[in-house]
Amino acid sequence: MRTSSVAGALVGALGVACGLGAWQLAATVGPLSSSPLPTATEAIGEAVRMLGTAQLWEAIGATLAMALLGLVLAVVVGVLLGVAIGTSPLALHATRVPLEFLKPIPPIVILPIVVLVLGPTSGMGVFLVFFGCVTAIAVQSAAGVFDTDPVARATARSYGMGSAEILGRVVLPSALPYIGTAVRVAAPTSLVVAVVAGLLGGGPGLGQSLLLSQISGNQPQLFAYVVILGVLGLIIQGLSQQGERMLLHWHPQYRKQDHR
């Protein structure tokens, strides 16, 4: 397993190097050499310089705070709502159309209304992250609860377990893979929405910093923020995958992966 992990890391590093090399060539001698696009070395150099400034870390902190708080609220509300819906076939069928209707609606659609009500604040960003994540988490949680093995439920009842005990010891463990997948997918989404809240809604964080760099015409700084956001996205994706693996270490799927 270690050999495959090292090989995967090397292939990934090679892909990054190729991408940066293509960027560098396109901005120096390629078709984009006469455009405002900075070279990869300029953008990365500016990103390294910015790492030593308090302004960048304040923007990162504001963005991560909005993303994390909104995601936590979405997980709590989404799981509770999903469990309530999934335990009742009537509720599941009654809410299927409204939830499927809300799921593909991007938070940017309600951005003007939220900015009008909450203003360009961190609270606006938190609400947008919550709105962008809660529906998908609720749908997945409800599906996981509804798909619990009926034989396992009947067996639990035959052993004298009550409804609350069956929910905690049978239903929720069965639904955890669905919930874990929903949270893993929602984690990068929360970062994207938090950035959009600053970029288009005027909220604090990296989105606002991106907008100011664009307005001032500072292209190296603008692309430096893009690079930093990409790295943050990779970190959040990796942490969410690791968290899912830790939460579901007992699941057969992860046991098979650990033994490869």
Secondary structure, DSSP 8 states (H G I E B T S, - for coil): -HHHHHHHHHHHHHHHHHHHHHHHHHHHTSTTTTSS---HHHHHHHHHHHTT-HHHHHHHHHHHHHHHHHHHHHHHHHHHHHHHHHT-HHHHHHHHHHHHHHTT--GGGGHHHHHHHH-SSHHHHHHHHHHHHHHHHHHHHHHHHHTS-HHHHHHHHHTT--HHHHIIIIIHHHHHHHHHHHHHHHHHHHHHHHHHHHHTT--SSHHHHHHHHHHHT-HHHHHHHHHHHHHHHHHHHHHHHHHHHHHTTTSHHHHHHHT-
